[in-house]
Amino acid sequence: MKINVVADVKNTECDILIVNQFEGEKTTEELANKYAVEEDKFEGKFGQTYLLPTYGKQPARKILVVGFGKKSEFNSDKFRIATYKAVKKAMQMKAKKVAFDFSALEFNWAEQFAYGVYFADYSFDKYKTKKDDKIEEVFVNCDESLLRRSEIIMEGMKLTRDLANEPAAFATPTKLAEVAQSFGLDTKIYEKEDCEKMGMGAYLAVGQGSSQPHKFIHMKHSCPNPRKKIALIGKGITFDSGGLDIKPPSSMLTMRDDMSGAACVLGIMSKIKELAPDVEVHGIIAACENMPGCSAYKPGDILTAKNGKTIEVDNTDAEGRLTLADALCYASELGVDEVIDIATLTGACMVALGNVAAGIVGNDCEMVQNVISAAKEVGERYWELPMYEEYKESLKSEVADMQNTGSRWGGASTAGLFLKEFVKDVKWSHIDIAGVAFMDKPMNEFIKGASGAGVRALINYISK
């Protein structure tokens, strides 16, 4: 799909011209006002659409009126979703060229427009013999520089969604390493032997039951005189069977998405050179599979992490935090100002927040609030969870420094406290995207499948 910025949208030849209508108001198109608003009493409630032919009286073959609802309740999120719905409607009409006239809007909508259009354009049809119908060209008059920047972000998000949607047989740790090496960044891939030398006993234990080799990935974007140095860590469990504490079939079905955090980091790092922030950015992934092979780690095992802390394995299905533990130790030694990890970590976060918001915890209140604000600005929702010391009680072990799981009550907060034990002398935030990384059914601007959670939010945070 190609987005063209043109000065005169109304006089552009296209299959459908899309205009908006707020409740109780008229559109910018007289033909739509005459037939939709005046004759048929189209109200313009949010999500409503009205399609009318132009019978050759205008360059557009048809006009689609999209309801924006009450102006007093309208916001950038609703605009993005309305744009998504409009594009989907045009796709249903088999349109190939679509123009948008949103000239009456009183805010800079270019960024959210790009998000809405690209969300609607996305599908994962790689393995289908019949591909999905797509719009070929879009015509619009908006802030072109902001639009093009947003396109770059959405291209990165497409990579994130594609990787998380791929079968685990394709998106292996080795494949993630190959993808990371394709970005032209300073990239190191540490093999199992390297990780053994660094003392990454927690990460190595998780992957030892799989035939897929471990791949510890470190990508780096450098710039002269960086304002800040940030490390992004993405959970990279390319398939999670639960290990010897094996998951039931229904829970295992979508576990190809357990590397959504890693996919997020790869999506960001794929475009970091084009976005060129004056920030040094490290992308880190401890990639492996969690499988119940003959050499799999076992309940009751005691693991030693990179920082020397010992962990009693209470449950092999609490594996993500073990891989993140060693990755956090590694990132803390890089001399960065901040570390952010993003992971499909706990079912408890899904119970608490559902599939509409990610959970966040951290050791610096200002940093956590800044990440939440950056997410909100681009249409993602993060909710801060508490890390009270009382949650730590359930992590106590009689034979090691801690267990890898605690009580089921407050499980997302307990997991955050576990991770905090491996962060040293650096500001840190942990984002739990278990509920928002993969949609079981369509919702708002997302189809079923991987959502690309975290890409927009963290790029916006880095840019600020």
Secondary structure, DSSP 8 states (H G I E B T S, - for coil): -EEEE-S-STTS-EEEEEEEEETTS--S-HHHIIIIIIIS-----TT-EEEEE-TTSSSEEEEEEEEEE-GGG--HHHHHHHHHHHHHHHHHTT-SEEEEE-TT--S--HHHHHHHHHHHH----TT-SS------EEEE-S-HHHHHHHHHHHHHHHHHHHHHHS-TTTS-HHHHHHHHHTT-SEEEEE-HHHHHHTT-HHHHHHHTTSSS--EEEEEEE--SS-S-EEEEEEEEEEEE--TTS---HHHHTTGGGGGHHHHHHHHHHHHHHHH--SSEEEEEEEEEEE---TT---TT-EEE-TTS-EEE-S-TT--HHHHHHHHHHHHHTTT-SEEEEEE---HHHHHHHTTS-EEEEES-HHHHHHHHHHHHHTT--EEE----GGGGGGG--SSSSEES---STTHHHHHHHHHHTT--SSEEEEEE-TTTSEESS-BTTB-SEE--TTHHHHHHHHH-
